[in-house]
Amino acid sequence: MSAHGDHDMGHTVAGWTGSALGILAFTVAGAGLVLASPAVLWAGIALAPVAAFATWALHLAGWGKPSGPRPAQQRHWRTRDRAARHGHPDCTGCRLAGRGRRRTVAEPAVAEPSVAVRLHRA
């Protein structure tokens, strides 16, 4: 049982890595602002999208988690999500990668009878 009781807080490798890179990005950007160094400021700003991309890539590789609570045996932060290969339903990140809720093949539309057939039936 965790310190938060029986609640899935979503601690994952993807989440921790993205958070650490995001904190690093804003720390470097803040240091660049305080030091009045445009190079350091832009380096920190450039790290922010790297953090987002790393989180997304790790999520797609199975080191994230789907939305909602997980079963208790899968809550350890280093548990790999085997379902990530096929995508998580209602997951924007998975849909951006072409996974997740896949479109089904539409049923063939039933053609409306032609005018001649309708007149013939009347």
DAWO-V205674 format. One record per residue. RES is the residue in three letters. PSI is psi in radians with two decimals (none if undefined). OMEGA is omega in whole degrees, 0 to 359 (NA if undefined). BURIAL is # if it has 16 or more other ideal C-beta (glycine too) atoms within 10 Angstrom, else .. Layout:
# DAWO-V205674
res->RES psi->PSI omega->OMEGA burial->BURIAL
res->RES psi->PSI omega->OMEGA burial->BURIAL
This chain:
# DAWO-V205674
res->MET psi->2.42 omega->182 burial->.
res->SER psi->3.08 omega->178 burial->.
res->ALA psi->-0.29 omega->181 burial->.
res->HIS psi->0.24 omega->182 burial->.
res->GLY psi->-2.65 omega->182 burial->.
res->ASP psi->1.04 omega->181 burial->.
res->HIS psi->2.33 omega->181 burial->.
res->ASP psi->1.85 omega->182 burial->.
res->MET psi->-0.09 omega->176 burial->.
res->GLY psi->0.44 omega->178 burial->#
res->HIS psi->2.02 omega->180 burial->#
res->THR psi->2.89 omega->176 burial->#
res->VAL psi->-0.75 omega->179 burial->#
res->ALA psi->-0.77 omega->180 burial->#
res->GLY psi->-0.80 omega->180 burial->#
res->TRP psi->-0.72 omega->180 burial->.
res->THR psi->-0.81 omega->179 burial->#
res->GLY psi->-0.72 omega->178 burial->#
res->SER psi->-0.76 omega->180 burial->.
res->ALA psi->-0.76 omega->178 burial->.
res->LEU psi->-0.64 omega->177 burial->#
res->GLY psi->-0.74 omega->177 burial->#
res->ILE psi->-0.73 omega->177 burial->.
res->LEU psi->-0.74 omega->180 burial->.
res->ALA psi->-0.84 omega->182 burial->#
res->PHE psi->-0.50 omega->176 burial->.
res->THR psi->-0.79 omega->179 burial->.
res->VAL psi->-0.76 omega->179 burial->#
res->ALA psi->-0.70 omega->177 burial->#
res->GLY psi->-0.70 omega->177 burial->.
res->ALA psi->-0.69 omega->178 burial->.
res->GLY psi->-0.61 omega->178 burial->#
res->LEU psi->-0.78 omega->180 burial->.
res->VAL psi->-0.69 omega->181 burial->.
res->LEU psi->-0.07 omega->182 burial->.
res->ALA psi->0.74 omega->180 burial->.
res->SER psi->1.84 omega->180 burial->.
res->PRO psi->-0.60 omega->181 burial->.
res->ALA psi->-0.77 omega->180 burial->.
res->VAL psi->-0.69 omega->178 burial->#
res->LEU psi->-0.86 omega->180 burial->#
res->TRP psi->-0.52 omega->175 burial->.
res->ALA psi->-0.73 omega->178 burial->.
res->GLY psi->-0.71 omega->178 burial->#
res->ILE psi->-0.64 omega->180 burial->.
res->ALA psi->-0.44 omega->180 burial->.
res->LEU psi->-0.42 omega->182 burial->#
res->ALA psi->-0.85 omega->176 burial->#
res->PRO psi->-0.48 omega->176 burial->.
res->VAL psi->-0.71 omega->178 burial->.
res->ALA psi->-0.78 omega->180 burial->#
res->ALA psi->-0.78 omega->180 burial->.
res->PHE psi->-0.72 omega->179 burial->.
res->ALA psi->-0.73 omega->178 burial->#
res->THR psi->-0.79 omega->180 burial->#
res->TRP psi->-0.81 omega->181 burial->#
res->ALA psi->-0.73 omega->178 burial->#
res->LEU psi->-0.65 omega->177 burial->#
res->HIS psi->-0.80 omega->180 burial->#
res->LEU psi->-0.48 omega->179 burial->#
res->ALA psi->-0.05 omega->177 burial->.
res->GLY psi->0.12 omega->181 burial->#
res->TRP psi->0.21 omega->175 burial->#
res->GLY psi->-2.65 omega->177 burial->#
res->LYS psi->2.73 omega->175 burial->#
res->PRO psi->2.94 omega->177 burial->#
res->SER psi->2.64 omega->178 burial->.
res->GLY psi->3.02 omega->181 burial->.
res->PRO psi->2.62 omega->177 burial->.
res->ARG psi->2.81 omega->174 burial->.
res->PRO psi->2.66 omega->186 burial->.
res->ALA psi->-0.63 omega->182 burial->.
res->GLN psi->-0.20 omega->180 burial->.
res->GLN psi->0.21 omega->186 burial->.
res->ARG psi->-0.18 omega->178 burial->#
res->HIS psi->2.45 omega->189 burial->.
res->TRP psi->-0.34 omega->179 burial->.
res->ARG psi->0.27 omega->178 burial->.
res->THR psi->2.21 omega->181 burial->#
res->ARG psi->2.42 omega->180 burial->.
res->ASP psi->1.90 omega->183 burial->#
res->ARG psi->-0.34 omega->182 burial->.
res->ALA psi->-0.12 omega->184 burial->.
res->ALA psi->-0.45 omega->181 burial->#
res->ARG psi->-0.61 omega->182 burial->.
res->HIS psi->-0.15 omega->180 burial->.
res->GLY psi->2.66 omega->179 burial->#
res->HIS psi->2.42 omega->178 burial->#
res->PRO psi->2.47 omega->179 burial->.
res->ASP psi->0.49 omega->178 burial->.
res->CYS psi->2.02 omega->181 burial->#
res->THR psi->-0.73 omega->180 burial->.
res->GLY psi->-0.71 omega->178 burial->#
res->CYS psi->-0.70 omega->179 burial->#
res->ARG psi->-0.61 omega->177 burial->.
res->LEU psi->-0.49 omega->178 burial->.
res->ALA psi->0.04 omega->180 burial->.
res->GLY psi->0.34 omega->179 burial->.
res->ARG psi->-3.06 omega->175 burial->#
res->GLY psi->-2.45 omega->183 burial->#
res->ARG psi->1.85 omega->182 burial->.
res->ARG psi->2.56 omega->177 burial->.
res->ARG psi->2.41 omega->177 burial->.
res->THR psi->2.73 omega->178 burial->.
res->VAL psi->2.20 omega->183 burial->.
res->ALA psi->2.53 omega->176 burial->.
res->GLU psi->2.46 omega->178 burial->.
res->PRO psi->2.34 omega->180 burial->.
res->ALA psi->2.40 omega->177 burial->.
res->VAL psi->2.13 omega->182 burial->.
res->ALA psi->2.42 omega->177 burial->.
res->GLU psi->2.42 omega->181 burial->.
res->PRO psi->2.58 omega->181 burial->.
res->SER psi->2.92 omega->181 burial->.
res->VAL psi->-0.69 omega->182 burial->.
res->ALA psi->-0.71 omega->180 burial->.
res->VAL psi->-0.71 omega->179 burial->.
res->ARG psi->-0.69 omega->179 burial->.
res->LEU psi->-0.64 omega->181 burial->.
res->HIS psi->-0.63 omega->180 burial->.
res->ARG psi->-0.49 omega->185 burial->.
res->ALA psi->none omega->NA burial->.
